[in-house]
Amino acid sequence: MTGGSHPVARGSGPGENASAWPHGPVDLLPGAMVFASRDLYEARDYFSRTYCPHNLQLTRRGEGLDAWLNHRRLGKLGIGVMAYGADVAIEGIEDEDMLLLMHPLSGMAEIGTARGTVNSDARYASVVDTGELRRMRWSADCVQRVVQIGNAVLDHHAMMLMGRPLSQKLRFAPEMPVAPDLVNCWHYASLLGMELSVPGGGANRAVLDSLETLFVLKLLESHPNNYSEQLKPQPCKIAPHHVRRVEQFIIAHADQAITLEQLVEVGGVSARALFDGFRRFRGTSPMAFLKSVRLERARDDLRNAAPGESVTVIACRWGFYQFGRFAAQYKRMFGELPSETLRQLN
């Protein structure tokens, strides 16, 4: 889950005079809520609630913190600009099941992950899942644009692009080149910032939603990941309308009893034509696609289970009543048993 927005907060910093901060937040993300503080513990608490719980420490004895954050939580993602104003070390980062994209506008940051280290500056952004984020070091002059996207949002859009649920976790290359001649998702982040800066909070909600979607789609299509080949635009393989219509129906009604006869009626073609369309363009059958969607939904529920909620209850919720078969299918799709997914919460 992505970190939520919080009421406008100001700590022991310059109060209303936000422009007194270097690269002041009002100049970089106008219209967004502002937090500013020179107190280490206050800053750590606020940033932890906005992004991920973590430990924050100054790395130079006697250096003072000048921290600030501009942040807006939108429908699909959070966008912010932030700085610490001191050399800091960030460790003990907890997984919040989201992707963080961080691009230094000035200064540099060292991003340590489970797969290695990214040295990030104005030329290179970092792209890292919070489950793999181990440590960070920010220079005193580091000001970063930060975009947070819940993994559920990424999975949903990837599934819509490919026409099938994901069989494994999305994994992105941790380093993203950023340059004026490279068209990537940061272009849409800049447009989001411009739209959010409309005076009087007059940002157009439909425009914001479209720009958020474009950001996510551009990230999926343009930045290397383990689904890059399947996510690349393939105009010659666009599925017929009846296949896409049935897919959309399945995704919208996966929690309900669905029969093949219903799907044939929704598609408006014969059962043979429907099966042939799914086989040629999706490499599966309509009912196998339905099962994959339900397995993905069961996985989401297991990841977000309430205290005391069992695998059995969640399996039944999504129409799986033969629990041994459910466990086998789940492990084949996600590489772990349902009980292992649930156990990760504890």
N, C-alpha and C positions, 0 to 999 in steps of 0.2 A: 504494500500500500504506500501510496505517496504521502509525504508529510503535508499536513493541512495548513491553511492560512491562519494567522493569528492577528489579534487586534493590533493596531498601530502602537508601537512601543518605542520609548526613548529612554535610554539609560543615563549614565553620568556624562554623556557627550555634550555637544554644543547646543542641545535643545532644538529650537526651531531653525537655527541657522545651519541647515544641512550643508550649504555650500562651503562651510568652513572645513569640511573633510576633504582630503585629497581625492580628486576624481569624484566629487560629491554625487551621491545617489540620485538626487533630483535631476542632474544633467544626463544620467545614463539610462534611467528607466522612469521617465516622468509619469506621474499618475499612480505609481505603485505605492504600497504601504512602506513605511520607512522604519527601520530599527537602527539605533546607534548607541554604542556604549563603549566606555573605557574599562569596564569591569570584566575580568576574565570569566568569572563564574556566570555572570548574567548573560554574556555573549554565548558561552557554551550551552547554556540552557535553552536560549532562544533558537540558536542554529540547530540544536539537537531536535527540537520539536518541529522545526521547519523541514529538516532533511532526515538525518539519522542520529540516534544517540551515539555519542563519541566522547573521548577524552581530548581536551585541548590544553596545550601547554606552550608557554613562551620558551624559545630556545636561546635567547640572549639575556643574560642576567641584567636586571635594571632597565630593560626596554619596556616601554609602555604600550598598551593595546589601544588602537584607534579603530575599532570594528564598526562596520555598518552593513546593512542589507536592504536592498529594494526587492520586493518579492510580490508576485501575484499568482494565486492558485486559480487556474482556469479549468475548463471541463475535462480536458484530456491530459494536461501537463501543468507543471509549475515553471515559471520563468523568473529569474532573478539576476541581480548583479550584486557582488559582495566583495568585501576586503576585510582584512584583519589589521592592517596598518602596522604590522610587526612580524618578525620572523616567528612562525609558529609550527608546532608539530601536532599532528592529529592522529590518534591511534584508538584502539578499542572500538572500532566502527561496527555498529550492529546492522544486520541485514534488514532492510525495509522493503524487500521484494520490488525494487525499482532500478531503473537505469539512470545514471547521472552523466550528463555531458557537460564538461567544464572547459571553457576557453579563456585563457588569460588575455585581457586587453592590454595589460602591462605586467612587468615582472615575470616570474616563473613559478612553477609548482612541480614538485616531484610526486608522482602518484604511484604508490606501491600496491600491486594486486597479487592475487594468487598465481598469476601467470608471468609476473615480471614487473618491471618498472617503466613508467612513461615519464619522460622529461618534457613537460608541457610549457609552451610559451606562446607568443602571438602567432607563431607559425603552425603549432600543433595543439589541437584540442585533445582531451582524453575522453574516452567513452568506456564507462565501467559499471558493471552490475554491483550493487551494494553487497551482494553475497560474496563477491570476490575482492572487495575493497579492503585493504589491510592497513594502510597508513598514508598520510600525506604530509608534505612539507611545503609551506607557502613562504615566499620571500616577502619582506616588509612592504615592497612596492607592488605586490601582486593584487590585481583587480580582475576578478573572473566573472564572465557570464556563466550562469548555471541553469541548465534545463533538466528537470526531473520528469521521468515518464514511468508510470506503473507498468510492471511486466504484463499484467492482464491486458492493458491497452495495446501494447506491442503485439502480444499473441493474437489478439482479436483482429488487428489490422493485417497481420501476416497471414492469418487464416483466410481473410477476405480476399487478399491478393492471390493466394495460391488455390483457393477453393477447397481447402481441406485443413483439418486441425494439424497442429505441429506434433511430430513424433518425438521430438527432443527439445530441450531448452534452447532458446535463441542465444547465440554467443557472438558478440561483435568484436572486431579488431579493436584493441584498446587505444590505438593512436589514429587521429584523424587530421590529415593535412588541411590547413585553412589558408587560402590565398584568394585575392580578388578574382583571379581567372578560374577558380574552381567553384562550380555550382553545387552547393550542398545544402543541408538542412538549415545551416546558420542564416542563410538568406531569408528564410521564413521567420526565424527568430527575430531578425531585425525588423521585418514587417510587423510582427506582433508587437514589438516595442513601440513602433510608430503608431499603431492603432490604439494601444493602451495610453498613449500620450495625448489623445484628443482632449482638449480643455473641457472641464466640467464633467469628466467621467462619461463622455458621450461615445465611447467605443461601441461599434456595431457588433452585437452578439453573433449574428450570422457570419460576419467577416472573421471574427475571432475563431469561431468553430471551424471555418474552412481553412484558415491558416494553421491551426493546430493539426488538423488532419493532413494537410500538405507537409508539415514538418515531419510527422511520423512516417508518412509514405515515402518521403524523400530519404529519410534516414534508412528505412528498410531497403529501398531500391538502390541507393548509391553507396552506402558504407559497407565494406566487406563483413560478411557474417556467414554462419554455417548454413544458411538457406539462400545465399546470394543467387545461385543459378536458378532456383525455383521462383525467386522474387523478381527477377529481371523482367521488364515488360516483354511480352511475347504476343504481338498483335496477330500473328498468323495462327495462334492457338486459342483465340477467344472462344469461350464456350457458347453454344447456342442459348438463346433466351430461355428456353424451357429448362435447361440445366441450371442456369443461374437463378431462375424463379424458384425452383424446387430447393436449391441450396438455401436461399433466403428464408423460405418457409420452414425448413428444418432448423435453422439457427434460431428463428424466432419462436418456435414451438417445441423445442427439444424436451421440455419438461412435461409434455403432454403425450398421451398415447397416439402414435402415428402409424398408420397402415400403408402398405404399398399402394392400395387402391386410392387413398387420399393423395399420395404423391403423384400418381398418374393423373388424377383430376386436376391438381394444382398445375402440373406441367402442361396439360392440354394436348398431350400426345399419347401414343400407345405405350404400353409397358415396354415393348421391344425397343422403341425409339428412345425412351428414357434411359434404359439400361445401356444402350449403345452410346448415347451421348456422354453418360458418366464414365463409361469404359474408355472412350476415345480421348476425352478432354480432361478427365480427373483421375484416370487409372484406378477407379474403384467402382462400387455399386451404390445406388441411392441408400440402401439400408446400412451398408458398411459406413457410409459417410455419416448417417444418423448415429450409429454406435460410437464413432470417433468423436463427434460433437458431445455426446453424453459423457464419454470418458473424460474429455477435457473439462466439462462442467463439474464432474465429480472431483477432479483434481483441484479445481478452484475452491470447492467447498471444503475439501480436506485441508487445504492450505489455510483456510480462514475459519476452521471449525470452532464452534463455541465450546467452552469447558464442558467435558462430559459427553460430547457428541461422538458417536461411534462410527466406524467404517460401515457397519451394517446399515445404520440409519441413512447415511449418505448414499450408499449404493442403491438402496430401495428407492430413495428420492428420485434417482435418475433411471429407474426401470431395470436395475440389475438385481435379480433375485436368486441367481445361482452364484453364490459368493466365491466358490473356488474358481469358477470360470472368469468371474469379474476380476479377481486378483491376478490371474494369469494374463488376461488381456491388458490389464492396467500395467503390469510389469513389462510386457512386450512393447507397449507404446511409450512408457516413460522411464523405463530402466530401473524401477524400484517398486516395491509392494505398496499398496494403499496404506497399510499400517505404518510403513516407514515414512511416508509423506506426512501422516498425522503425527507421528512421534517427533518430527522436527519442531513442532510447536512447543514441546515441553522442555 
